Amino acid sequence: MSFQEQIASHIWPLALFLFLLIGLITTMLTLPRLLGGRRHSRAVNEPYECGIVPVGSTHFRIPIPFYLFAIFFVIFDLEVVFLFAWAVAVEETGWAGFIEALVFIVILFVALIYLWRLGALDWRTRRQKLDLKQIDPR
């Protein structure tokens, strides 16, 4: 078997997969247009959730600290993945792995303290903090 025949024998499953994938995507995009109804009315275009008719605008602002808090959660949550992988292989890594994991946890703890001292984890705005100081000047 020549080199080109070996490459072709390894590539054809990938080509078949891509061809079937493109066919599936095309089918999934065109079939609903062909079979679906085309009714347009006020009731169809109105958002409806759990039997409650919405009141007011659906456009509302979510405060920036929420996104910041979510990003911090994702960052620190991803670190758990690394610690879980270490926990699975703790017997094979020995003391060297334990010390590396400990250094990793200390770095995370220092980063958390830094973010806390910076005020990144505080939900209140400066105005809310000033209002709180006016009410209770402790």
C-alpha positions in Angstrom: 0.0 0.0 0.0 1.5 3.3 -1.0 1.7 6.4 1.2 -1.1 8.2 -0.6 -3.4 5.2 -0.3 -2.6 5.1 3.5 -3.5 8.8 3.8 -6.7 8.3 1.8 -7.7 5.3 4.0 -7.3 7.5 7.1 -9.0 10.6 5.7 -12.1 9.1 4.2 -13.9 8.5 7.6 -13.3 12.2 8.4 -14.6 13.3 5.0 -17.7 11.1 5.4 -18.3 12.6 8.9 -18.0 16.1 7.6 -20.3 15.3 4.7 -22.9 13.8 7.0 -22.5 16.7 9.4 -23.2 19.3 6.7 -26.2 17.2 5.5 -27.6 17.1 9.1 -27.2 20.8 9.6 -28.8 21.6 6.2 -31.7 19.2 7.1 -32.1 20.8 10.5 -32.2 24.3 9.1 -34.5 23.6 6.1 -37.0 21.1 7.5 -38.7 23.5 10.0 -39.1 26.1 7.3 -40.9 23.5 5.0 -43.0 21.9 7.7 -43.6 24.8 10.1 -46.6 27.1 10.1 -46.4 30.7 9.2 -48.9 32.3 11.5 -48.2 35.8 12.6 -50.4 37.4 15.2 -50.0 39.4 18.4 -50.4 36.3 20.6 -47.7 34.4 18.7 -45.2 37.2 19.0 -45.8 37.8 22.7 -43.4 36.3 25.2 -45.1 33.8 27.5 -43.6 32.0 30.4 -45.3 29.6 32.8 -48.7 31.1 32.4 -47.6 34.5 33.5 -48.2 37.4 31.1 -45.1 39.6 31.2 -45.6 43.2 32.6 -43.3 46.0 31.6 -40.3 46.0 29.4 -38.2 42.9 28.9 -35.1 45.1 28.5 -33.5 45.7 31.9 -30.0 46.4 33.0 -28.1 43.9 35.1 -25.5 45.7 37.2 -21.8 45.3 36.3 -20.8 43.7 39.7 -23.0 40.7 38.8 -20.9 40.0 35.7 -17.7 40.6 37.7 -18.8 38.1 40.3 -19.8 35.6 37.6 -16.3 35.9 36.0 -14.6 35.4 39.4 -16.8 32.3 40.0 -15.8 30.9 36.6 -12.1 31.5 37.2 -12.1 30.0 40.7 -14.4 27.2 39.6 -12.0 26.2 36.9 -9.3 25.9 39.4 -11.3 23.1 41.1 -10.9 21.1 37.9 -7.1 21.2 38.3 -7.4 20.3 42.0 -9.7 17.4 41.1 -7.2 16.1 38.6 -4.5 16.3 41.3 -6.8 14.5 43.8 -7.2 11.7 41.4 -3.5 11.3 41.0 -2.4 12.1 44.5 -0.8 8.7 45.2 1.3 8.9 42.1 2.5 12.5 42.6 3.6 12.0 46.2 5.0 14.8 48.3 6.2 16.8 45.3 2.6 16.9 43.9 1.3 17.8 47.4 3.6 20.7 47.7 2.7 21.9 44.1 -1.0 21.7 44.9 -0.4 23.6 48.2 1.5 26.3 46.3 -1.4 26.5 43.8 -4.0 26.8 46.6 -1.9 29.5 48.3 -1.7 31.5 45.1 -5.5 31.2 44.7 -6.0 32.3 48.3 -3.7 35.3 47.8 -5.5 36.2 44.6 -8.9 36.0 46.5 -7.6 38.2 49.3 -6.3 40.7 46.7 -9.6 40.8 45.0 -11.4 41.2 48.3 -9.1 44.0 49.5 -9.5 45.7 46.1 -13.2 45.8 46.6 -14.0 43.7 43.5 -16.2 41.4 45.5 -18.3 44.2 47.0 -21.8 44.4 45.5 -22.5 47.9 46.7 -21.8 51.0 44.6 -19.9 54.0 46.0 -23.2 55.8 46.3 -24.8 53.0 48.3 -21.7 52.9 50.6 -22.0 56.7 51.2 -25.7 56.4 51.9 -25.0 53.6 54.4 -22.3 55.7 56.1 -24.8 58.6 56.5 -27.3 56.3 58.1 -24.9 54.5 60.4 -21.6 56.6 60.8 -19.7 53.8 62.6 
